[in-house]
Amino acid sequence: MKISMYATCAVAIALCAPLVLTGCGGGTMPITNGGGGNNGGGGNGGGVNRSVKDEVIAAVETGFSTYKTGKGSSRKRTTRNEDPNPAPVFDSFYELWYLTSEDGQGVNYFEDEACTLPAGYSRYDRKYAEESGELKASSSFSITKGPKAGAVGTGLTELVYTPEFLYTFSFVGDVPGYYTYSTTGRWDSNGGGYKSYSKDQSGAVQRYECSYNNDGTSRLVFTDENNLEFTLNYNADQSGTGTVTGDDTTVLPATIVWDANGSGKITFKDGSTETFENFQFRRS
């Protein structure tokens, strides 16, 4: 049985945690005033309302380009058959030195470049059945020294084909004083999706949830750095409808409608509208 397109995407997503999402689509979006002029009841408002509108428009213009759930370590995953006597490498995120473990399935962290003061580990174990293509992998990390001491995380990924295709993954982690995150996903023969959450030291929460169906329809819910929450419903041809909610209740909620070419309109609670082209949240 071949892995579906969505399952393939899930594999790629599951290999990176915390999850970092990049933009869909490309180009720029010219914004035009709608519904009656800059100062009329159906046109662009001013003051704080204008600021909220600009935030919604900016999000539609840039897509996922600024959306992140946490920050990943700069360390690359290790593989077998590397230099048997590698030089220690400095990890700029954890601000520690590390060496590849003897079996090549992880790294050991140290406070000093001489690697005499243990400071934690990161481990990745995988069991792969070549004949069936089934996979089970687990990961974990623990940092005991340095400015991010106390950071911990675990991950589990499973792919099976019998009795039915099922792909699942989950990652949870905590870097005290910086952020916590969790990502879970599931794909089967009917479709699938995943959910990702992160919370930074100020308590701000970012959320990303998506689901895909075999008929080509999908749904996306996410929050951005301005605490705007987007709910987007996609048709198979990539046209769709959505809503935007947030703290401001004078111009929100807003509705979004776009066609298969990415052209559409935002209608705010106060009746004003903005039209756009090349909707950046379309699936690539």
The 8 nearest C-alpha neighbors of each residue, nearest first, counted from 0:
[[1, 2, 160, 164, 3, 131, 132, 163],
 [0, 2, 3, 4, 160, 164, 6, 7],
 [3, 1, 6, 7, 0, 4, 5, 164],
 [2, 4, 6, 5, 1, 7, 188, 8],
 [5, 3, 7, 6, 8, 2, 9, 1],
 [6, 4, 8, 7, 3, 9, 190, 191],
 [5, 7, 9, 3, 8, 4, 2, 186],
 [8, 6, 4, 10, 9, 5, 3, 2],
 [9, 7, 5, 11, 6, 10, 12, 4],
 [8, 10, 6, 12, 7, 11, 13, 5],
 [11, 9, 13, 7, 12, 8, 6, 14],
 [10, 12, 8, 9, 14, 13, 7, 15],
 [13, 11, 9, 10, 14, 15, 8, 18],
 [12, 14, 10, 15, 11, 9, 168, 16],
 [13, 15, 12, 11, 10, 16, 9, 18],
 [16, 14, 13, 12, 18, 17, 11, 19],
 [17, 15, 18, 14, 170, 13, 71, 182],
 [16, 18, 69, 71, 15, 68, 19, 70],
 [17, 19, 16, 15, 68, 20, 67, 12],
 [20, 18, 67, 68, 17, 21, 66, 69],
 [19, 21, 67, 63, 66, 18, 22, 64],
 [22, 20, 64, 63, 19, 23, 66, 65],
 [21, 23, 63, 64, 62, 24, 20, 61],
 [24, 22, 283, 280, 279, 282, 281, 62],
 [23, 25, 279, 283, 281, 22, 282, 280],
 [26, 24, 23, 279, 27, 277, 22, 61],
 [25, 27, 28, 24, 277, 279, 60, 61],
 [28, 26, 29, 60, 25, 277, 61, 276],
 [27, 29, 276, 277, 60, 275, 30, 26],
 [30, 28, 275, 276, 31, 27, 274, 60],
 [31, 29, 275, 274, 28, 273, 32, 276],
 [32, 30, 274, 273, 33, 29, 275, 272],
 [33, 31, 273, 42, 36, 43, 30, 274],
 [34, 32, 272, 273, 42, 35, 31, 274],
 [33, 35, 41, 42, 272, 271, 36, 32],
 [36, 34, 42, 41, 39, 33, 40, 37],
 [37, 35, 42, 39, 38, 34, 32, 33],
 [36, 38, 43, 42, 39, 44, 32, 35],
 [39, 37, 36, 43, 42, 44, 40, 45],
 [40, 38, 42, 41, 36, 35, 37, 43],
 [39, 41, 42, 271, 38, 270, 35, 269],
 [40, 42, 271, 34, 35, 270, 39, 272],
 [43, 41, 36, 271, 37, 35, 34, 39],
 [42, 44, 37, 38, 271, 36, 32, 45],
 [45, 43, 49, 38, 48, 42, 37, 46],
 [46, 44, 49, 48, 47, 43, 50, 38],
 [45, 47, 49, 48, 50, 44, 51, 52],
 [46, 48, 50, 49, 51, 45, 52, 44],
 [49, 47, 51, 50, 46, 45, 52, 250],
 [48, 50, 45, 52, 46, 47, 44, 51],
 [49, 51, 47, 53, 48, 52, 54, 46],
 [52, 50, 54, 48, 53, 49, 47, 55],
 [51, 53, 49, 55, 54, 50, 56, 48],
 [52, 54, 56, 50, 51, 55, 57, 49],
 [53, 55, 57, 51, 52, 56, 58, 50],
 [56, 54, 52, 58, 53, 57, 59, 51],
 [55, 57, 53, 59, 58, 54, 60, 52],
 [58, 56, 60, 54, 59, 55, 53, 61],
 [57, 59, 55, 61, 60, 56, 62, 54],
 [58, 60, 56, 57, 62, 61, 279, 55],
 [61, 59, 57, 58, 28, 279, 62, 56],
 [62, 60, 58, 59, 64, 279, 57, 63],
 [63, 61, 279, 280, 22, 59, 64, 58],
 [62, 64, 22, 66, 21, 65, 20, 61],
 [63, 65, 22, 21, 62, 66, 61, 20],
 [66, 64, 63, 67, 21, 61, 62, 22],
 [65, 67, 63, 64, 20, 223, 68, 21],
 [68, 66, 19, 69, 20, 65, 18, 70],
 [69, 67, 197, 18, 19, 17, 205, 70],
 [68, 70, 17, 67, 197, 178, 71, 180],
 [69, 71, 17, 72, 68, 67, 19, 18],
 [72, 70, 17, 73, 69, 16, 92, 18],
 [71, 73, 92, 74, 70, 93, 90, 91],
 [72, 74, 90, 92, 71, 75, 91, 93],
 [75, 73, 72, 90, 76, 91, 71, 92],
 [76, 74, 77, 73, 72, 78, 90, 106],
 [77, 75, 74, 78, 105, 104, 123, 106],
 [78, 76, 103, 105, 75, 104, 99, 79],
 [77, 79, 103, 104, 81, 76, 80, 105],
 [78, 80, 103, 81, 77, 102, 104, 82],
 [81, 79, 78, 82, 83, 103, 102, 77],
 [80, 82, 79, 83, 78, 103, 85, 77],
 [81, 83, 85, 84, 80, 86, 79, 99],
 [84, 82, 85, 81, 80, 101, 99, 79],
 [85, 83, 82, 86, 81, 99, 98, 87],
 [86, 84, 82, 83, 87, 98, 99, 81],
 [85, 87, 88, 84, 98, 82, 97, 112],
 [88, 86, 98, 97, 96, 85, 112, 89],
 [89, 87, 96, 97, 86, 90, 98, 112],
 [88, 90, 96, 95, 91, 97, 87, 94],
 [91, 89, 94, 95, 92, 93, 96, 74],
 [90, 92, 94, 93, 89, 73, 95, 72],
 [93, 91, 72, 94, 90, 73, 71, 95],
 [92, 94, 95, 90, 91, 147, 145, 146],
 [95, 93, 91, 90, 92, 145, 89, 96],
 [96, 94, 110, 90, 93, 89, 109, 108],
 [97, 95, 89, 109, 88, 108, 112, 90],
 [96, 98, 108, 107, 88, 87, 109, 106],
 [97, 99, 87, 106, 107, 100, 108, 88],
 [98, 100, 106, 105, 103, 107, 101, 77],
 [99, 101, 106, 103, 105, 102, 107, 98],
 [100, 102, 103, 99, 104, 83, 105, 106],
 [103, 101, 104, 100, 79, 105, 99, 78],
 [104, 102, 79, 100, 78, 101, 105, 99],
 [105, 103, 123, 102, 122, 124, 77, 100],
 [106, 104, 122, 100, 121, 123, 103, 99],
 [105, 107, 99, 100, 121, 98, 120, 97],
 [106, 108, 120, 97, 98, 119, 100, 99],
 [109, 107, 97, 119, 118, 120, 96, 117],
 [108, 110, 117, 118, 96, 114, 116, 111],
 [109, 111, 95, 116, 118, 96, 117, 145],
 [112, 110, 114, 113, 109, 116, 96, 115],
 [111, 113, 114, 96, 87, 110, 109, 89],
 [112, 114, 111, 115, 87, 116, 109, 110],
 [115, 113, 109, 112, 111, 116, 110, 117],
 [114, 116, 113, 117, 111, 109, 110, 112],
 [115, 117, 109, 110, 114, 111, 118, 113],
 [118, 116, 109, 108, 119, 115, 110, 114],
 [117, 119, 109, 144, 108, 143, 110, 142],
 [120, 118, 142, 108, 143, 141, 107, 117],
 [119, 121, 107, 108, 140, 141, 106, 142],
 [120, 122, 140, 106, 105, 139, 107, 141],
 [121, 123, 105, 139, 138, 104, 140, 120],
 [122, 124, 138, 104, 105, 137, 139, 125],
 [125, 123, 137, 136, 138, 104, 122, 126],
 [124, 126, 136, 135, 127, 137, 123, 134],
 [127, 125, 135, 134, 136, 128, 124, 133],
 [126, 128, 134, 133, 129, 125, 135, 132],
 [127, 129, 132, 133, 130, 131, 134, 126],
 [130, 128, 132, 131, 127, 133, 134, 126],
 [131, 129, 128, 132, 133, 127, 134, 160],
 [132, 130, 133, 128, 129, 160, 159, 127],
 [133, 131, 129, 128, 130, 134, 127, 159],
 [132, 134, 159, 158, 128, 131, 127, 160],
 [133, 135, 127, 158, 157, 126, 128, 132],
 [136, 134, 157, 126, 156, 125, 158, 127],
 [137, 135, 125, 156, 124, 155, 126, 157],
 [138, 136, 155, 124, 154, 123, 156, 125],
 [137, 139, 123, 154, 122, 153, 124, 155],
 [140, 138, 153, 122, 152, 121, 154, 123],
 [139, 141, 121, 152, 151, 120, 122, 153],
 [140, 142, 151, 119, 120, 150, 143, 121],
 [141, 143, 119, 148, 150, 149, 144, 118],
 [144, 142, 148, 118, 119, 149, 141, 145],
 [145, 143, 148, 118, 142, 146, 110, 147],
 [144, 146, 148, 147, 94, 95, 110, 93],
 [145, 147, 148, 144, 93, 94, 95, 149],
 [148, 146, 145, 150, 93, 149, 174, 175],
 [149, 147, 144, 143, 142, 145, 150, 146],
 [150, 148, 142, 143, 151, 147, 175, 174],
 [149, 151, 174, 142, 173, 148, 141, 147],
 [152, 150, 141, 140, 173, 172, 149, 142],
 [151, 153, 172, 140, 139, 171, 173, 141],
 [154, 152, 139, 138, 171, 170, 172, 140],
 [153, 155, 170, 138, 137, 169, 139, 171],
 [154, 156, 137, 169, 168, 136, 138, 170],
 [155, 157, 168, 136, 135, 167, 137, 169],
 [158, 156, 135, 167, 134, 166, 168, 136],
 [157, 159, 166, 134, 133, 165, 135, 167],
 [160, 158, 133, 165, 164, 161, 166, 157],
 [161, 159, 164, 163, 162, 165, 133, 158],
 [162, 160, 163, 159, 164, 165, 133, 131],
 [161, 163, 160, 164, 159, 165, 188, 187],
 [164, 162, 161, 160, 165, 159, 188, 187],
 [163, 165, 160, 187, 159, 188, 161, 166],
 [166, 164, 187, 159, 186, 158, 163, 160],
 [165, 167, 158, 186, 185, 157, 187, 159],
 [168, 166, 185, 157, 184, 156, 186, 165],
 [167, 169, 156, 184, 155, 183, 157, 13],
 [168, 170, 183, 182, 155, 154, 184, 156],
 [169, 171, 154, 182, 181, 153, 183, 155],
 [172, 170, 181, 152, 153, 180, 182, 154],
 [173, 171, 152, 180, 151, 179, 181, 153],
 [172, 174, 179, 150, 151, 175, 178, 152],
 [173, 175, 150, 178, 177, 179, 176, 147],
 [176, 174, 177, 173, 150, 149, 178, 147],
 [175, 177, 200, 174, 178, 199, 147, 173],
 [176, 178, 200, 175, 174, 199, 179, 173],
 [179, 177, 199, 198, 174, 200, 173, 176],
 [178, 180, 173, 198, 197, 172, 174, 199],
 [181, 179, 197, 172, 196, 171, 173, 198],
 [180, 182, 171, 196, 170, 195, 172, 197],
 [181, 183, 195, 170, 169, 194, 171, 196],
 [184, 182, 169, 194, 193, 168, 170, 195],
 [185, 183, 193, 168, 167, 192, 194, 169],
 [184, 186, 167, 191, 166, 192, 193, 168],
 [187, 185, 191, 166, 190, 165, 6, 192],
 [186, 188, 165, 189, 190, 164, 191, 166],
 [189, 187, 190, 164, 186, 165, 163, 213],
 [190, 188, 187, 213, 212, 191, 186, 211],
 [191, 189, 212, 213, 211, 187, 186, 188],
 [192, 190, 186, 211, 185, 210, 187, 212],
 [191, 193, 210, 209, 184, 185, 211, 186],
 [192, 194, 184, 183, 209, 208, 185, 210],
 [195, 193, 208, 183, 182, 207, 184, 209],
 [194, 196, 182, 207, 181, 206, 208, 183],
 [197, 195, 206, 181, 180, 205, 207, 182],
 [196, 198, 180, 205, 68, 179, 204, 69],
 [199, 197, 204, 178, 179, 203, 202, 205],
 [198, 200, 178, 202, 201, 203, 177, 179],
 [199, 201, 177, 202, 176, 178, 198, 203],
 [202, 200, 199, 203, 198, 177, 178, 204],
 [201, 203, 199, 200, 198, 204, 178, 197],
 [204, 202, 198, 199, 201, 205, 200, 197],
 [205, 203, 198, 197, 202, 206, 199, 196],
 [204, 206, 197, 222, 196, 223, 198, 68],
 [205, 207, 196, 221, 222, 195, 204, 208],
 [206, 208, 221, 195, 194, 220, 196, 222],
 [209, 207, 194, 220, 219, 193, 221, 195],
 [210, 208, 219, 192, 218, 193, 220, 194],
 [209, 211, 192, 218, 217, 191, 193, 219],
 [212, 210, 217, 191, 190, 192, 216, 218],
 [211, 213, 190, 214, 216, 215, 217, 189],
 [212, 214, 215, 190, 189, 211, 216, 188],
 [213, 215, 212, 216, 235, 211, 217, 190],
 [216, 214, 235, 213, 212, 217, 234, 211],
 [217, 215, 234, 235, 233, 212, 214, 211],
 [216, 218, 211, 233, 210, 212, 232, 215],
 [219, 217, 232, 210, 209, 231, 233, 211],
 [218, 220, 209, 231, 208, 230, 232, 221],
 [221, 219, 230, 208, 229, 207, 209, 231],
 [222, 220, 207, 206, 229, 228, 208, 219],
 [223, 221, 228, 206, 205, 227, 226, 229],
 [222, 224, 225, 226, 227, 205, 66, 221],
 [223, 225, 226, 222, 205, 66, 227, 65],
 [226, 224, 223, 227, 54, 222, 245, 228],
 [227, 225, 223, 224, 222, 245, 228, 246],
 [226, 228, 245, 222, 225, 223, 244, 229],
 [229, 227, 222, 244, 243, 221, 245, 226],
 [228, 230, 243, 221, 220, 242, 231, 222],
 [229, 231, 220, 241, 242, 219, 243, 228],
 [232, 230, 241, 219, 218, 240, 229, 220],
 [231, 233, 218, 240, 239, 241, 217, 219],
 [234, 232, 239, 217, 216, 237, 238, 218],
 [233, 235, 216, 237, 238, 236, 239, 215],
 [234, 236, 215, 216, 237, 233, 214, 238],
 [235, 237, 234, 238, 259, 215, 233, 216],
 [238, 236, 259, 234, 235, 233, 239, 281],
 [239, 237, 259, 258, 234, 257, 236, 233],
 [238, 240, 233, 232, 257, 234, 256, 237],
 [241, 239, 256, 232, 255, 231, 257, 233],
 [240, 242, 231, 255, 230, 254, 232, 256],
 [241, 243, 254, 230, 253, 229, 255, 244],
 [244, 242, 229, 253, 252, 228, 254, 230],
 [245, 243, 252, 228, 251, 227, 242, 253],
 [246, 244, 227, 247, 226, 228, 251, 243],
 [245, 247, 248, 244, 226, 227, 251, 249],
 [248, 246, 245, 249, 251, 250, 51, 48],
 [249, 247, 251, 250, 246, 252, 245, 268],
 [248, 250, 247, 251, 268, 269, 48, 252],
 [251, 249, 268, 267, 269, 248, 252, 48],
 [252, 250, 248, 253, 268, 244, 249, 247],
 [251, 253, 244, 243, 268, 250, 267, 242],
 [252, 254, 267, 251, 243, 266, 242, 268],
 [253, 255, 242, 266, 265, 241, 243, 267],
 [254, 256, 265, 241, 240, 264, 242, 266],
 [255, 257, 240, 263, 264, 239, 241, 265],
 [258, 256, 263, 262, 238, 239, 261, 240],
 [257, 259, 238, 261, 260, 262, 263, 239],
 [258, 260, 238, 237, 261, 236, 257, 262],
 [261, 259, 258, 262, 277, 238, 257, 276],
 [260, 262, 277, 278, 258, 259, 276, 257],
 [263, 261, 276, 257, 258, 275, 260, 277],
 [262, 264, 257, 256, 275, 274, 258, 276],
 [263, 265, 274, 256, 273, 255, 275, 266],
 [264, 266, 255, 273, 272, 254, 274, 267],
 [267, 265, 272, 254, 253, 271, 270, 264],
 [268, 266, 253, 250, 270, 269, 271, 251],
 [267, 269, 250, 251, 270, 253, 252, 249],
 [270, 268, 250, 267, 271, 249, 40, 41],
 [271, 269, 41, 268, 267, 266, 272, 40],
 [270, 272, 41, 42, 267, 269, 266, 34],
 [273, 271, 266, 33, 265, 34, 267, 42],
 [274, 272, 265, 33, 32, 264, 31, 275],
 [273, 275, 264, 31, 263, 30, 265, 33],
 [276, 274, 30, 263, 262, 264, 29, 28],
 [275, 277, 262, 28, 261, 278, 263, 29],
 [278, 276, 261, 262, 28, 279, 260, 275],
 [279, 277, 261, 280, 276, 281, 262, 59],
 [280, 278, 62, 24, 281, 23, 59, 60],
 [281, 279, 62, 278, 23, 282, 59, 24],
 [280, 282, 279, 23, 278, 283, 237, 24],
 [281, 283, 23, 280, 237, 24, 279, 233],
 [282, 23, 24, 281, 280, 22, 25, 279]]
